[in-house]
Amino acid sequence: MWLPILLIIVIGYLLGNLNGAVCISHLVAHEDVRTQGSGNAGLTNFIRVYGAGKALSVIVIDGGKAAAACLVGGLLLKPYGLYQEGMAIGGAAVMLGHIFPVLLGFKGGKGILSGFFVALTVDWRVALIILGVFAIAYFTTQYVSLGSVLGSVAFGAGFLILYYDNLIIMLCGVFMAALATFMHRENIKRLLHKQERKTNLFGKGSKQ
């Protein structure tokens, strides 16, 4: 069974290297989104720079790769009766690849969008919790980072509560949540010091 698990990790990680914000910024502006705005290869920075109208393609790519990694993982471990466990491992691998992509110099996104689609694929209940927490935090404060951090905590809590009796899925969920939260450590510092930037996710961006 170790060979299928290794394949899941490798495939998931490589899929994670396919970054939607980087790909679409090259297509629409012939530049790397990481050279603009905050320098992050995530959806929020993409919207700030290029506008919400172009963000759907980023969502499709990052969401699609996350779902694909989970489904491949599930199919590879299905013969062992571990379909959902395989999806969770694939999800953890694609998150790792998205955040630390070797093909992009280990400079990727923070994993929130990919993590949401991992949760949606593995267990829609966790995704619903994340979406609810993020929406409440964002629409009451306009801080995407606050919604992202609280959403990450909800991600981990959801898997802890719903899969306390399944060590593999629970650990994968906690790992992904911890990773996404860690990637927001600078945002957390700015939030604590009231220096964080608010974002209009439905704005036009600074470039058209």
N, C-alpha and C positions, 0 to 999 in steps of 0.2 A: 504493500500500500504506500510505501514511502516514495516510490517513483511517481505515481499520480500526484501526490502532494507536492513534490518538487516541480513537476510540470505546471501545476496550478500556480505556484508562486512565481515561476519564471514568466509564464504567459501573462499573468495578472500584472506583474511588475512592468513588463514591456508595454502592455496596453496603457498603463498609467503614464508612460512617457509621451503618449499622444496628447499634447496639451491643446485644448480648444482655443484658449485666448491667444497663445503664440501662433497657432496655425491661421486663425482668422485675421489677426493683426497683420500678418505677412500678406494675406490675400487682399484685404481692404485698404491697407495703407503702405504696404511694402516696407514694413519696419517691424521690429520686435517690441511687443507691448511691455516687455521688461525694461526697455530703455525710456519708458514714459511714466508719468505719474509717480506712484509709489514704488515702481519697479517690480511689483509682484505680478506673477503670471496667473492671476485669478480673475473671476468674473467681476468682482467689485471694481478693481482697477481698470479692467477692460471697459466697463460702463462709464466710469469717470472720464476716460480718455476718448472713446469712440461713440459712446451713446448706447442707450438701451435698445434702440432699433436693430442694432447689429448683434445683440447678445444671444439671440435665439440659436444661432449656429454654434456658439460656444457651449450653450447648454446641451444641445444635441450631441456634440462630440464628447464632452466630459461625462454626460449622463449615459450615453451609449456605451462608452468604454467601460464604465463602472458596471453597468448591467451585464455586458458581455463577459467580463472577468468573473462575475458571480455565477453566471449560467454555465460557463466552461468548467468552473470549479465544481459546481453541482453535478454536472454530467460525468466528470471524471471520477467522482467518489460515489456516484449513485450505485454502481455495482456492489459497493461495500455497505450499502444501506446508510450512507452518510451524505445524502444529497444536500441538505441545508447546511451541514458542517462544511461541505466543499464550497458552497456559495460564500460562507463567511470567510473562509481562508482566501478565496479569490478576491473578495472585497478588501481584506486587509492588504493583500499584495498590490492591488491597483491603487489603493490610497498611498502606499509607500512609494510606488512608481510615480504618482502624480506629484507628490511633495518633493521627492529627491530623485528626479529623472536623470539617469546617467547620460542619456542622449542629448540632454539640454544643460549639461554642466552642473547637474544636481541643483538647479535653481528652478523650482516649479511653483505651484500654487500652494494654498494652505489647506486644501482638502475638503472644504465645506460642501461645495456642489457635488463633487464625486461621492463624498460620504453620504449625502442625502440620498443619492440614487442607489448606493450600496444598501442602505437601510430599506429603501423602497422595494428593492429586489429580494432581500433576505426576509424582511418582515414589514409589511406596510403599516403595522401598528406603531412601530418605532418611528417610521418616517412621518407619520401623522403627528406624533408627539413633538418631534423636532420642528416640523413646520409650524405648529401652533406656538411653541415657545419662541421661535425666531420671529414670527409675525407680530406677536405681542410686544416683544422687546424692540423690534425695529420701528413699528408704527407709533410707538409711544415715545421713542427717543430719537429716531433717525440715525442711530448708530448701528451700522451693519456689523461692526466688530462685536458689539455687545450681544446682538442677536446670534452671531456666529459662536461666540464663547458659550453662551447659555444653551444654544442648540447642541453644541458638542457635549456639554454636561448632560443634557437630556438624552443624547445618543447613548452615552455610557450607562446612564441610569436605566434607560429602557431595556437594554440588553441584560443588565444585571438583574432586573426584576423579572423579566419574561423568560430568561434562560438561566436562572440560578442553578438549575439541575442539569445543564448541558455545558460542561467546562470549555469545550472547544469554541462554541458560538459565543459564550459569555466572555472569554478571554479575547477573542478577536474583536468583539464590540468595544470592550474596555480599551484595548490597544489603539483602535482607530480614534476613539474619543480622546484619549490622552495625547495622541499625536497631533490631532487638530487643535486641541487646546494649547499645547506647547508651541505650535506655530503662531499662535496669537499672543505670545508673551509680551511683545512690544506694544501691541494694541492694549493689552490689559494695563500696562504701566501708564500709557497715555490716558486711558479712561480714568484711572485712579487720580491722575494729576489734572484731569479736566482739560487735556490737550488734544483729545482725539477729534478727528474730522468727521463731520456728519456727511451723509451721502444720500442723494436723491436717486434711487434705483430706477426711476422712470424718467430721468432727465435725458438731455440730448448729448451730454458729454462735451469735451472741449474741442473735439475734432469731428468733422463730418465727412 
